[in-house]
C-alpha cells in the first residue's frame, strides 16, 4: 500500500509541476491579443485601419507634417509642389502618387500601400482609393478647426502608437494658442488677404484661414463672405475703407510656384499704404506654403500660431 500511495503522490506532484510549468503560457493565452486594426472616424465615414501600417501614402500635407513630427516613415506623396519644409519627401525613395489634385491610381495600386490619407483636394477620389487600400479623409472642418485637427491628430497617434507624444504636443499647442489669443485681445482688428495673379481676395471667420479670427482671437475688420475654400474678391478701395489695424497676407503664386507679382508688390499702392496697418508696420506676409499648402500639421500649426503671435504682440 505504501508503494501505491507513493506512486499516487508522485503522479500528483508531476501533474502540479506540469501545470506550474504551463502557467505562464496559460496566463499569456488569457491576455487579450494586441489589436491588428483600429477603427478611425473621418470626414467620409469610419474605416478599419491597420495598426502601425508599413507603407503609408498621403495627399494631405498637414498629415505629412504631423507624421514627420512623430517620426513616422511616409512612403508616397504627391510631388512637384512640395514646400521646403517637406522637401525631404521630394524624389529619392518616395513614391510619386500624383499631384495635389489628381491621384495616379496606377502607381498607387502597383505600390500596394497599407494606408492612404487624403483631404479636401482629392476628397472626390475617396471611393476609388478605398478600393486600393484603407483610406481616411482628414479634411479639417473650417467651422471648428482645432477640434477637427485635434481629433485627426489623436487618430494618427492611435494608428502609430504615439498617443502620449501626441497628447504632449497638443497640450503645448493649446498653451501657445491661449497666449496668442490673450495678446490679440488688445491688438486691434485684422483683415486676411490672399493675392493671386495680381488679384486680391479676403477671407473671414469660418474660412480656410479663419484660424486667425476664430481660434487666435484677432477681431475681424469686416464681415467677409466666404464660399467654400474661396474668399471674397475685394478692391484696394475696399481695403482702404475697412482700414484694418493688421493685414495678414498670403501669396498664392509663391505657394504653388506660379509666376506673378509678389504679394508685397500687389499691395504696394497709395490706398493700401494709407491704412493703419501699413502706417504702423503691421502688414504680416505669412509663409505662403505653410498657410496655403500645408495647413494643419503638428509642426506647421505651431509655426502658424507663432507667426500670428509675433504680429499681434509687436
Backbone bond lengths (Angstrom), bond angles and torsions (degrees), N, CA, C in turn:
res aa  C-N    CA-C-N  psi(-1)  N-CA   C-N-CA  omega(-1)  CA-C   N-CA-C  phi
1 X - - - 1.472 - - 1.509 111.13 -
2 X 1.316 116.02 -37.75 1.457 120.12 -179.68 1.504 110.14 -60.19
3 X 1.374 114.14 -41.04 1.467 116.84 -179.44 1.526 111.40 -66.08
4 X 1.326 115.77 -36.19 1.464 120.24 179.24 1.519 110.57 -65.16
5 X 1.367 115.25 -45.91 1.468 119.71 -179.66 1.524 110.40 -61.52
6 X 1.326 116.47 -40.99 1.462 120.89 -179.57 1.536 110.68 -63.13
7 X 1.329 114.93 -39.81 1.464 119.05 179.49 1.521 111.51 -64.94
8 X 1.349 115.64 -40.68 1.465 120.34 179.11 1.519 111.00 -63.84
9 X 1.374 115.27 -44.88 1.460 119.86 179.93 1.528 111.55 -63.72
10 X 1.314 115.74 -38.46 1.459 120.51 179.43 1.524 110.85 -64.91
11 X 1.343 114.68 -41.26 1.468 119.31 178.71 1.527 110.81 -64.05
12 X 1.345 115.05 -40.93 1.469 119.74 179.45 1.512 111.09 -64.17
13 X 1.354 115.29 -42.30 1.464 119.85 179.28 1.523 110.82 -62.80
14 X 1.334 114.85 -41.97 1.459 118.98 179.90 1.520 110.75 -62.81
15 X 1.330 115.97 -40.19 1.470 119.64 179.14 1.522 111.04 -64.48
16 X 1.366 114.67 -39.78 1.457 119.25 179.34 1.511 111.11 -63.53
17 X 1.340 115.33 -43.73 1.459 120.28 178.57 1.522 110.66 -61.80
18 X 1.322 115.25 -41.18 1.458 119.50 179.76 1.519 111.02 -62.19
19 X 1.338 115.21 -42.44 1.456 118.80 179.28 1.512 111.53 -66.67
20 X 1.349 115.78 -38.74 1.461 120.16 178.72 1.516 110.75 -64.23
21 X 1.329 115.30 -43.31 1.458 119.93 -179.19 1.523 110.81 -63.57
22 X 1.327 116.74 -32.47 1.460 120.50 -179.06 1.520 112.26 -87.12
23 X 1.374 114.34 -4.78 1.458 118.09 -174.04 1.505 112.93 -55.65
24 X 1.356 117.07 -44.55 1.461 120.42 179.88 1.507 110.96 -59.03
25 X 1.323 116.73 -43.70 1.462 120.09 -178.87 1.514 110.83 -65.76
26 X 1.328 115.76 -37.81 1.455 119.18 -179.49 1.521 110.62 -65.53
27 X 1.349 115.50 -43.25 1.460 118.89 179.49 1.521 110.61 -65.74
28 X 1.338 115.45 -39.46 1.462 118.99 179.81 1.516 110.39 -63.22
29 X 1.331 114.80 -37.72 1.462 118.68 -179.75 1.518 111.03 -66.84
30 X 1.387 115.21 -31.20 1.449 119.01 -179.64 1.523 112.37 -74.95
31 X 1.351 117.63 -22.59 1.446 120.64 -179.56 1.529 109.91 -71.89
32 X 1.355 116.25 139.29 1.474 118.00 179.80 1.520 110.62 -66.56
33 X 1.309 115.84 137.14 1.458 120.03 178.23 1.520 109.57 -70.80
34 X 1.313 115.72 146.45 1.457 120.08 178.96 1.529 109.38 -60.52
35 X 1.346 115.45 135.92 1.459 119.91 -179.00 1.520 110.37 -64.34
36 X 1.314 115.90 140.54 1.465 119.96 179.85 1.516 111.68 -93.65
37 X 1.345 116.64 -15.51 1.458 121.08 176.86 1.524 109.82 -135.94
38 X 1.320 115.55 162.95 1.459 121.34 176.06 1.523 107.76 -134.42
39 X 1.321 116.50 140.33 1.457 121.93 -178.13 1.530 109.65 -85.83
40 X 1.329 116.60 119.07 1.458 121.58 -175.49 1.534 110.64 -114.81
41 X 1.327 116.07 122.43 1.461 121.39 174.24 1.525 108.24 -86.27
42 X 1.320 116.59 137.00 1.455 120.26 -178.54 1.518 109.56 -148.12
43 X 1.324 116.74 -172.78 1.466 121.15 -171.78 1.522 113.96 -63.55
44 X 1.345 118.08 -20.87 1.463 119.77 -177.77 1.526 113.01 -120.67
45 X 1.317 116.91 20.99 1.459 118.82 175.55 1.514 112.67 134.97
46 X 1.312 115.46 -149.72 1.467 122.48 179.44 1.519 108.47 -128.62
47 X 1.318 116.40 133.47 1.461 121.30 -175.86 1.523 110.47 -131.18
48 X 1.335 116.10 137.19 1.464 120.76 173.15 1.531 107.90 -80.99
49 X 1.317 115.19 119.46 1.467 121.88 -174.85 1.524 109.11 -115.85
50 X 1.321 118.53 136.31 1.466 119.21 177.21 1.528 111.50 -63.82
51 X 1.313 116.43 141.39 1.458 120.88 176.48 1.521 109.21 -71.61
52 X 1.322 115.65 134.32 1.458 122.85 179.56 1.533 111.86 49.66
53 X 1.331 117.75 56.90 1.470 120.95 -178.63 1.528 111.05 -61.23
54 X 1.326 115.06 145.45 1.464 119.83 -174.50 1.524 112.60 -82.40
55 X 1.325 117.31 -43.38 1.459 120.96 -176.43 1.524 108.80 -112.66
56 X 1.336 115.52 108.18 1.463 122.10 -174.06 1.527 109.87 -114.60
57 X 1.330 116.14 128.85 1.462 122.30 174.57 1.530 107.52 -114.80
58 X 1.331 117.30 140.98 1.463 119.44 175.30 1.517 111.89 -141.35
59 X 1.344 114.80 133.23 1.458 121.66 172.09 1.525 109.81 -92.75
60 X 1.300 117.18 -15.42 1.459 122.00 -176.99 1.526 109.12 -90.43
61 X 1.328 117.12 114.54 1.461 120.01 -176.57 1.527 111.93 -74.31
62 X 1.334 116.74 -22.94 1.465 118.81 173.20 1.520 110.66 -65.59
63 X 1.332 116.02 -43.38 1.464 120.47 176.94 1.530 110.11 -65.03
64 X 1.333 116.79 -38.61 1.469 120.22 177.34 1.522 110.16 -60.92
65 X 1.315 116.51 -42.85 1.464 121.21 178.19 1.529 110.89 -61.34
66 X 1.330 116.43 -41.68 1.465 120.44 178.57 1.521 111.38 -66.19
67 X 1.317 117.32 -46.11 1.464 120.67 -179.77 1.529 110.38 -63.80
68 X 1.327 116.56 -37.31 1.458 120.67 176.46 1.532 110.17 -62.49
69 X 1.333 116.23 -41.11 1.464 120.83 178.81 1.527 111.59 -64.46
70 X 1.326 116.27 -31.65 1.468 121.04 -178.35 1.528 112.29 -89.55
71 X 1.332 117.51 -0.40 1.458 120.82 179.27 1.510 114.03 74.66
72 X 1.335 117.26 24.95 1.461 121.65 179.66 1.528 109.19 -89.54
73 X 1.318 116.97 133.25 1.465 121.15 177.97 1.528 109.79 -73.44
74 X 1.325 116.51 130.09 1.467 122.26 176.25 1.520 107.63 -114.77
75 X 1.336 116.23 125.83 1.462 120.69 -171.24 1.515 114.19 -93.05
76 X 1.356 117.89 -21.54 1.453 119.33 -176.27 1.515 112.80 -147.90
77 X 1.334 116.92 134.60 1.461 122.71 177.93 1.529 108.41 -144.67
78 X 1.347 117.61 160.00 1.462 119.66 172.19 1.524 108.54 -71.55
79 X 1.305 117.90 132.84 1.458 119.96 -175.81 1.520 111.09 -115.29
80 X 1.310 114.96 167.52 1.459 120.25 -179.82 1.506 113.12 111.72
81 X 1.351 117.31 -30.27 1.467 120.29 179.52 1.529 111.10 -130.99
82 X 1.316 117.63 25.01 1.456 119.24 -179.45 1.520 110.33 -69.53
83 X 1.335 117.30 131.98 1.462 120.04 178.90 1.531 111.22 -71.50
84 X 1.316 115.40 165.15 1.458 120.94 -176.42 1.523 111.90 -56.43
85 X 1.333 116.46 -36.65 1.470 120.21 -178.09 1.523 112.72 -59.54
86 X 1.337 115.83 -25.43 1.464 120.66 -176.36 1.532 111.23 -120.11
87 X 1.312 116.73 21.87 1.459 121.23 -175.61 1.528 113.46 -65.78
88 X 1.332 117.79 -16.10 1.470 120.74 178.03 1.524 111.12 -63.02
89 X 1.344 117.07 -19.44 1.467 121.19 -178.63 1.525 112.26 -95.39
90 X 1.323 117.25 6.72 1.460 121.75 178.68 1.522 109.03 -88.08
91 X 1.330 117.06 115.89 1.461 120.84 178.09 1.515 112.59 73.45
92 X 1.318 115.73 -153.75 1.456 120.59 -179.06 1.518 111.55 63.54
93 X 1.326 115.86 -136.62 1.459 121.09 -178.61 1.528 112.84 -85.12
94 X 1.328 117.23 -3.01 1.463 120.47 -177.59 1.527 110.51 -77.56
95 X 1.322 116.47 126.73 1.462 121.75 179.81 1.521 110.61 -71.02
96 X 1.326 116.90 133.34 1.457 121.64 175.06 1.528 107.64 -83.63
97 X 1.333 117.10 112.90 1.458 120.67 -173.83 1.528 112.94 -101.31
98 X 1.338 116.22 13.56 1.458 120.13 177.68 1.508 111.44 125.58
99 X 1.330 116.18 -154.83 1.461 121.10 177.16 1.525 108.62 -105.94
100 X 1.313 116.11 178.38 1.466 120.53 -179.21 1.528 111.88 -63.09
101 X 1.355 116.41 -22.87 1.456 119.56 -177.40 1.522 114.40 -116.53
102 X 1.343 117.17 -13.13 1.462 119.90 -175.30 1.527 111.05 -133.12
103 X 1.330 117.08 105.14 1.469 120.47 178.40 1.529 111.51 -65.57
104 X 1.322 116.27 146.47 1.462 122.03 171.36 1.530 106.22 -94.47
105 X 1.332 116.09 90.23 1.453 120.90 -172.43 1.529 112.18 -61.06
106 X 1.310 117.30 -37.79 1.462 119.85 -178.98 1.525 111.21 -65.38
107 X 1.330 116.91 -45.15 1.466 120.21 179.39 1.516 111.17 -64.32
108 X 1.319 116.34 -38.55 1.461 120.43 -179.67 1.529 110.34 -66.46
109 X 1.323 116.85 -47.69 1.462 120.75 -179.54 1.523 111.37 -62.14
110 X 1.327 116.88 -39.76 1.466 120.89 -178.59 1.517 111.63 -65.09
111 X 1.334 117.13 -30.86 1.469 120.71 -177.99 1.523 112.97 -85.18
112 X 1.329 117.58 -11.33 1.465 123.31 176.04 1.534 113.21 49.51
113 X 1.326 117.60 64.15 1.471 119.58 179.43 1.524 112.09 -69.56
114 X 1.322 115.93 158.86 1.464 121.80 176.31 1.527 111.47 -92.42
115 X 1.344 116.16 -21.00 1.465 121.13 -179.49 1.521 108.90 -153.61
116 X 1.351 115.59 136.63 1.456 121.67 174.52 1.531 107.57 -121.38
117 X 1.322 116.13 131.81 1.466 122.04 178.33 1.518 108.45 -114.28
118 X 1.322 116.52 130.67 1.460 120.91 179.49 1.522 109.74 -129.92
119 X 1.351 114.89 173.30 1.462 121.45 171.85 1.521 108.02 -150.37
120 X 1.319 117.25 -160.54 1.452 121.95 -168.13 1.504 117.50 -51.31
121 X 1.332 117.91 -41.35 1.457 119.90 -173.07 1.541 112.83 -63.94
122 X 1.318 117.86 -28.65 1.472 120.32 178.70 1.533 111.05 -122.97
123 X 1.311 116.14 23.86 1.467 120.15 -177.47 1.524 112.26 -59.12
124 X 1.336 116.98 -32.49 1.465 120.51 -178.84 1.529 112.29 -68.63
125 X 1.330 117.42 -14.43 1.470 120.93 -179.73 1.524 112.36 -93.69
126 X 1.328 116.45 8.70 1.461 120.36 -176.01 1.536 112.40 -54.89
127 X 1.318 116.54 -46.41 1.466 120.44 -176.98 1.517 112.40 -60.72
128 X 1.323 117.05 -47.68 1.467 120.50 -179.05 1.523 111.62 -66.11
129 X 1.322 116.43 -40.78 1.462 119.60 -179.94 1.525 111.13 -68.17
130 X 1.326 117.04 -33.86 1.465 121.18 179.32 1.521 112.22 -64.77
131 X 1.335 116.09 -24.79 1.465 119.50 177.59 1.531 111.54 -74.48
132 X 1.331 115.59 -18.68 1.459 120.29 179.72 1.529 111.03 -89.45
133 X 1.329 116.29 -43.78 1.471 121.11 -176.74 1.523 109.00 -161.15
134 X 1.339 118.37 162.54 1.463 120.01 174.06 1.529 109.93 -52.97
135 X 1.333 116.09 128.21 1.457 121.72 -174.82 1.518 109.67 -127.68
136 X 1.333 116.49 135.21 1.464 120.93 177.43 1.527 109.35 -125.55
137 X 1.323 115.53 139.64 1.464 122.62 -178.67 1.527 108.56 -102.29
138 X 1.334 115.99 107.04 1.466 121.02 -177.37 1.526 111.60 -100.32
139 X 1.327 116.67 35.83 1.468 120.44 174.17 1.523 109.18 -59.20
140 X 1.316 116.06 134.24 1.467 121.04 179.61 1.521 109.65 -86.21
141 X 1.316 116.81 132.57 1.458 123.06 178.42 1.525 108.67 -76.87
142 X 1.333 116.96 110.63 1.466 121.08 -175.83 1.525 112.42 -63.86
143 X 1.338 117.95 -21.58 1.461 119.88 -179.74 1.522 112.43 -77.36
144 X 1.332 117.25 -17.91 1.468 121.53 177.24 1.531 108.23 -150.90
145 X 1.331 116.65 65.90 1.466 120.49 -167.04 1.518 115.75 -64.38
146 X 1.316 118.01 -38.93 1.460 118.93 -175.89 1.525 110.98 -71.25
147 X 1.327 117.34 -41.92 1.466 119.98 176.98 1.524 109.96 -62.31
148 X 1.326 116.46 -41.83 1.461 121.36 179.67 1.531 110.37 -64.76
149 X 1.329 116.89 -49.16 1.463 121.39 178.89 1.526 111.47 -60.83
150 X 1.330 116.11 -41.85 1.464 120.11 179.49 1.517 111.09 -60.74
151 X 1.340 116.76 -45.87 1.460 120.51 178.86 1.516 112.27 -60.72
152 X 1.334 116.64 -43.64 1.463 120.38 179.37 1.530 111.09 -63.65
153 X 1.319 115.89 -42.10 1.465 119.80 -177.59 1.523 111.13 -67.96
154 X 1.315 116.25 -39.07 1.465 119.67 176.23 1.531 110.52 -64.40
155 X 1.325 116.77 -35.78 1.468 119.83 176.69 1.523 110.91 -63.15
156 X 1.324 116.56 -43.33 1.469 119.71 177.60 1.528 110.25 -63.92
157 X 1.314 116.56 -36.19 1.461 119.94 176.30 1.516 111.98 -62.26
158 X 1.332 116.92 -39.49 1.455 120.84 178.31 1.522 111.18 -67.42
159 X 1.332 115.81 -42.03 1.466 119.74 -178.53 1.523 111.45 -62.57
160 X 1.335 116.42 -40.56 1.460 120.50 -172.53 1.529 113.86 -107.59
161 X 1.336 117.00 15.45 1.460 120.44 175.94 1.516 113.90 63.05
162 X 1.336 116.35 36.53 1.466 120.34 -177.21 1.529 111.09 -121.62
163 X 1.332 116.50 33.63 1.464 120.26 -176.19 1.528 112.91 -57.46
164 X 1.314 117.24 -44.29 1.467 120.74 -176.77 1.523 111.09 -65.27
165 X 1.309 116.91 -44.65 1.466 120.32 -179.97 1.521 110.70 -64.94
166 X 1.331 116.68 -40.54 1.463 120.42 178.25 1.520 110.19 -62.09
167 X 1.325 117.60 -45.41 1.462 121.08 -179.44 1.526 110.96 -61.00
168 X 1.307 116.68 -41.04 1.468 121.02 179.81 1.531 110.93 -65.14
169 X 1.331 116.02 -44.35 1.459 119.58 -179.15 1.537 111.26 -67.07
170 X 1.333 117.00 -39.65 1.458 119.98 179.97 1.527 111.39 -67.48
171 X 1.322 117.58 -37.12 1.470 121.14 176.63 1.524 110.68 -61.85
172 X 1.336 116.07 -43.62 1.464 120.09 179.32 1.526 110.44 -64.37
173 X 1.316 116.44 -37.76 1.459 121.00 179.68 1.524 110.77 -67.15
174 X 1.314 117.24 -40.26 1.466 121.35 177.68 1.526 110.26 -58.94
175 X 1.316 116.16 -40.07 1.464 120.53 179.06 1.526 110.86 -64.54
176 X 1.330 117.07 -43.71 1.455 120.92 179.60 1.534 110.47 -63.57
177 X 1.317 116.62 -40.02 1.466 120.64 179.40 1.525 110.37 -63.48
178 X 1.317 116.93 -44.05 1.464 121.01 -179.80 1.527 110.96 -62.41
179 X 1.314 117.10 -40.63 1.469 120.96 179.20 1.522 110.90 -65.22
180 X 1.331 116.56 -41.85 1.465 120.61 179.97 1.521 110.60 -67.19
181 X 1.314 116.95 -41.21 1.462 120.86 179.09 1.524 111.05 -61.93
182 X 1.302 116.44 -37.39 1.459 120.52 178.38 1.530 110.39 -65.20
183 X 1.335 116.68 -42.40 1.460 120.40 178.76 1.518 111.48 -67.23
184 X 1.336 116.70 -35.75 1.462 120.96 -177.18 1.521 112.50 -69.95
185 X 1.328 116.93 -23.41 1.464 121.14 -175.33 1.527 112.58 -59.09
186 X 1.322 117.02 -28.06 1.459 120.23 -177.60 1.529 112.35 -118.74
187 X 1.320 116.80 17.99 1.467 120.71 -173.98 1.513 114.05 -96.84
188 X 1.322 118.45 -3.61 1.455 120.04 -177.91 1.520 111.83 90.67
189 X 1.334 115.84 176.40 1.463 119.90 -174.94 1.527 111.69 -85.41
190 X 1.329 114.96 171.35 1.455 119.54 -176.54 1.516 112.06 -147.39
191 X 1.324 115.67 157.97 1.457 122.84 177.58 1.518 108.09 -131.80
192 X 1.339 116.21 131.79 1.463 121.78 -179.90 1.518 108.57 -98.12
193 X 1.339 116.71 128.14 1.454 121.61 -179.25 1.520 111.09 -124.93
194 X 1.327 115.56 144.42 1.458 122.53 172.14 1.522 107.40 -119.55
195 X 1.333 116.50 127.02 1.458 119.81 176.13 1.518 109.24 -103.43
196 X 1.341 115.83 141.08 1.463 120.79 179.87 1.519 108.85 -158.65
197 X 1.332 116.13 121.94 1.465 121.52 178.64 1.522 111.78 53.45
198 X 1.323 116.11 37.49 1.456 121.07 177.50 1.511 114.78 82.29
199 X 1.336 117.43 -5.41 1.459 121.89 179.57 1.524 109.64 -98.51
200 X 1.334 115.31 160.46 1.464 120.59 -177.28 1.525 109.80 -126.65
201 X 1.324 115.43 134.05 1.463 122.65 177.51 1.520 108.80 -126.02
202 X 1.317 116.35 139.52 1.468 121.27 178.81 1.525 110.02 -104.30
203 X 1.328 115.12 148.53 1.467 122.18 178.30 1.525 108.89 -127.53
204 X 1.326 115.72 143.50 1.454 119.49 -177.87 1.515 112.91 -125.87
205 X 1.317 116.03 -152.14 1.452 121.48 179.97 1.532 109.80 -64.52
206 X 1.319 117.00 146.54 1.452 121.52 177.26 1.515 113.87 75.02
207 X 1.328 117.76 7.12 1.457 121.30 -178.24 1.527 110.76 -96.16
208 X 1.329 116.49 178.81 1.466 121.10 -179.27 1.526 111.57 -63.59
209 X 1.361 116.76 -22.68 1.462 120.84 177.41 1.525 111.17 -110.48
210 X 1.337 115.97 15.28 1.453 121.28 -176.48 1.512 114.28 -65.26
211 X 1.314 117.87 -8.72 1.467 121.90 174.90 1.524 110.79 -46.85
212 X 1.325 116.51 -39.15 1.465 120.96 -175.92 1.522 111.12 -61.95
213 X 1.328 116.08 -41.23 1.464 120.01 -179.82 1.528 112.23 -89.79
214 X 1.328 116.01 -52.29 1.459 121.68 -169.18 1.522 113.66 -71.03
215 X 1.316 116.89 -32.25 1.462 121.16 -175.03 1.523 111.69 -108.86
216 X 1.320 116.15 -45.67 1.464 119.98 -173.66 1.526 112.91 -90.48
217 X 1.318 117.28 -6.01 1.455 120.65 167.69 1.509 117.38 82.40
218 X 1.334 118.66 15.04 1.462 119.68 175.05 1.530 108.03 -73.26
219 X 1.323 117.27 124.58 1.461 121.34 -177.82 1.527 110.32 -64.66
220 X 1.343 118.03 129.73 1.477 119.59 178.09 1.529 110.61 -65.38
221 X 1.322 116.34 134.20 1.465 120.56 179.22 1.518 111.68 -79.14
222 X 1.347 116.59 -17.28 1.456 120.33 -179.08 1.526 109.35 -157.81
223 X 1.330 115.62 159.66 1.460 121.06 175.97 1.528 107.84 -84.91
224 X 1.322 116.60 96.87 1.460 122.17 -175.32 1.524 109.71 -91.93
225 X 1.332 116.31 137.08 1.460 120.83 177.52 1.527 110.00 -83.42
226 X 1.328 116.53 133.67 1.462 121.35 178.00 1.513 109.66 -121.89
227 X 1.317 115.91 135.38 1.461 120.63 176.15 1.517 108.12 -124.98
228 X 1.343 116.24 103.61 1.457 120.10 -177.37 1.515 110.81 61.02
229 X 1.328 115.91 -127.73 1.460 119.36 179.51 1.522 111.56 -87.92
230 X 1.341 116.41 0.48 1.453 120.60 -177.37 1.525 110.50 -99.83
231 X 1.302 114.46 145.78 1.453 119.19 177.75 1.522 111.00 -95.21
232 X 1.326 115.92 -150.06 1.464 122.16 -178.24 1.521 109.31 -114.46
233 X 1.328 116.71 123.91 1.460 120.31 177.07 1.525 109.11 -64.13
234 X 1.340 116.02 130.35 1.467 120.11 -176.92 1.523 109.62 -132.61
235 X 1.310 115.06 161.95 1.465 122.20 178.98 1.517 110.16 -103.58
236 X 1.332 115.60 168.81 1.459 119.65 175.52 1.526 110.20 -66.64
237 X 1.335 116.58 -31.76 1.466 120.35 176.18 1.531 110.66 -62.55
238 X 1.324 115.66 -39.28 1.470 120.31 178.04 1.522 109.96 -61.14
239 X 1.319 116.88 -45.77 1.472 120.68 -179.00 1.522 109.86 -61.60
240 X 1.343 116.32 -41.66 1.467 120.11 179.75 1.525 110.91 -65.12
241 X 1.333 116.24 -39.25 1.466 120.04 -179.36 1.527 111.33 -68.15
242 X 1.327 116.25 -41.68 1.472 120.03 178.98 1.529 109.96 -66.52
243 X 1.326 117.37 -38.28 1.458 124.29 176.29 1.535 112.89 49.98
244 X 1.322 116.90 63.55 1.468 119.34 -178.09 1.527 112.65 -72.68
245 X 1.324 115.01 155.12 1.464 119.99 174.51 1.517 110.61 -74.85
246 X 1.344 115.97 -28.26 1.469 121.51 179.00 1.519 109.47 -133.27
247 X 1.325 116.37 142.04 1.456 122.00 169.43 1.519 108.09 -118.65
248 X 1.333 115.71 130.85 1.463 121.99 175.93 1.520 106.94 -113.58
249 X 1.335 117.70 117.90 1.456 121.75 -169.17 1.529 111.37 -118.98
250 X 1.338 115.47 132.43 1.462 122.60 177.32 1.527 107.65 -119.83
251 X 1.315 116.85 126.77 1.464 123.08 -178.33 1.530 108.51 -97.54
252 X 1.338 116.81 101.44 1.464 120.60 -177.56 1.526 111.65 -64.09
253 X 1.327 117.13 -40.90 1.458 120.35 -178.18 1.527 111.07 -57.97
254 X 1.317 116.00 -42.10 1.467 120.52 178.85 1.521 110.59 -66.14
255 X 1.331 116.69 -35.87 1.465 120.33 -177.69 1.519 112.04 -65.78
256 X 1.333 116.47 -41.19 1.467 120.13 -174.39 1.522 113.11 -101.37
257 X 1.334 116.63 3.47 1.454 120.03 176.12 1.503 114.90 77.00
258 X 1.326 117.46 26.20 1.460 120.74 178.70 1.526 110.19 -93.76
259 X 1.321 116.35 146.84 1.456 120.88 178.11 1.525 109.39 -70.56
260 X 1.315 115.71 142.70 1.451 119.58 179.63 1.510 109.74 164.63
261 X 1.322 115.27 164.49 1.455 119.72 179.17 1.525 109.94 -65.04
262 X 1.317 115.79 139.65 1.461 120.58 177.73 1.520 109.92 -62.56
263 X 1.322 115.71 152.99 1.455 119.66 179.87 1.511 112.57 -55.21
264 X 1.324 116.84 -38.19 1.465 120.40 -179.88 1.525 111.11 -64.24
265 X 1.350 116.85 -34.97 1.463 120.55 178.73 1.528 111.00 -72.62
266 X 1.328 116.32 -38.81 1.466 120.65 179.58 1.528 110.59 -60.46
267 X 1.314 115.79 -39.04 1.472 120.50 -175.20 1.523 113.47 -92.17
268 X 1.315 117.10 1.57 1.462 120.61 -179.00 1.531 109.72 -84.92
269 X 1.322 115.03 81.34 1.465 120.64 178.61 1.521 109.32 -147.90
270 X 1.309 115.45 168.77 1.464 120.65 -172.85 1.522 112.39 -60.88
271 X 1.323 116.87 -38.92 1.467 119.60 -177.04 1.519 111.94 -66.18
272 X 1.326 116.78 -47.84 1.471 120.05 -179.81 1.521 110.27 -70.26
273 X 1.324 116.49 -38.45 1.463 119.91 -178.76 1.528 112.86 -67.01
274 X 1.342 116.15 -14.63 1.450 119.79 177.60 1.514 114.44 -87.61
275 X 1.323 117.52 -4.46 1.477 120.47 -179.38 1.528 110.85 -75.67
276 X 1.315 114.62 159.40 1.466 119.80 176.61 1.521 110.74 -60.30
277 X 1.332 116.29 -36.41 1.459 120.00 -179.66 1.522 110.81 -59.79
278 X 1.334 116.84 -44.77 1.461 120.37 -179.39 1.521 110.99 -70.18
279 X 1.324 116.49 -44.01 1.467 119.62 -176.91 1.527 112.19 -66.46
280 X 1.319 116.37 -27.04 1.474 120.21 -179.32 1.531 112.75 -101.25
281 X 1.336 116.13 14.72 1.467 121.91 179.46 1.531 110.43 54.85
282 X 1.329 115.57 44.29 1.464 121.34 -177.43 1.533 111.41 -117.31
283 X 1.339 115.79 33.71 1.465 119.91 170.67 1.519 106.90 -97.98
284 X 1.320 116.41 117.43 1.461 121.84 -177.08 1.525 109.28 -106.70
285 X 1.335 116.02 115.66 1.465 120.79 176.29 1.524 107.58 -90.05
286 X 1.321 114.36 103.40 1.459 121.05 -175.57 1.524 110.96 -72.78
287 X 1.321 117.16 154.57 1.463 121.63 176.04 1.528 107.83 -63.33
288 X 1.337 115.51 110.58 1.462 119.87 -170.74 1.517 113.53 -63.02
289 X 1.337 116.75 -43.80 1.464 119.51 179.81 1.516 110.94 -64.49
290 X 1.312 115.98 -39.37 1.458 121.06 179.99 1.522 111.69 -60.01
291 X 1.340 116.09 -44.84 1.457 120.51 -175.16 1.528 112.71 -86.68
292 X 1.327 117.57 -37.05 1.468 120.24 -174.00 1.525 113.14 -88.86
293 X 1.327 117.76 -36.03 1.457 120.78 -175.05 1.529 113.62 -100.81
294 X 1.311 117.29 -46.58 1.474 119.97 -172.11 1.524 111.21 -86.84
295 X 1.306 116.80 -59.66 1.462 119.52 179.28 1.509 113.72 72.78
296 X 1.328 115.50 -128.14 1.456 121.15 -168.44 1.532 113.08 -83.06
297 X 1.338 115.55 93.73 1.455 123.45 173.58 1.518 107.78 -135.26
298 X 1.311 117.67 159.76 1.469 120.20 -174.48 1.521 112.72 -58.47
299 X 1.321 117.66 -48.45 1.457 120.02 178.60 1.524 111.11 -73.34
300 X 1.329 115.92 -44.30 1.458 120.12 -172.56 1.521 112.75 -69.20
301 X 1.319 117.75 -39.03 1.458 119.35 -179.78 1.526 110.23 -64.38
302 X 1.315 116.67 -36.71 1.462 120.24 176.16 1.528 109.54 -60.53
303 X 1.333 116.62 -41.66 1.467 120.64 178.76 1.530 111.05 -67.02
304 X 1.323 117.84 -38.01 1.463 121.70 178.96 1.530 110.57 -64.18
305 X 1.320 115.81 -45.56 1.468 119.78 178.54 1.524 110.22 -62.46
306 X 1.321 116.45 -41.32 1.465 120.66 -179.55 1.533 111.00 -61.39
307 X 1.335 116.69 -39.11 1.461 120.28 -178.84 1.533 111.05 -63.96
308 X 1.324 116.32 -42.07 1.464 119.85 178.87 1.522 110.46 -70.76
309 X 1.325 116.26 -39.78 1.456 120.78 178.97 1.536 110.52 -58.55
310 X 1.338 115.94 -44.38 1.457 120.42 179.57 1.518 111.07 -62.51
311 X 1.337 116.82 -36.99 1.462 121.03 -178.81 1.528 111.70 -69.31
312 X 1.319 117.45 -46.19 1.468 119.89 -174.70 1.527 112.77 -81.55
313 X 1.336 117.08 -19.60 1.457 120.41 -179.79 1.522 111.93 -87.81
314 X 1.349 116.26 -9.46 1.476 119.82 -176.51 1.523 111.25 -68.82
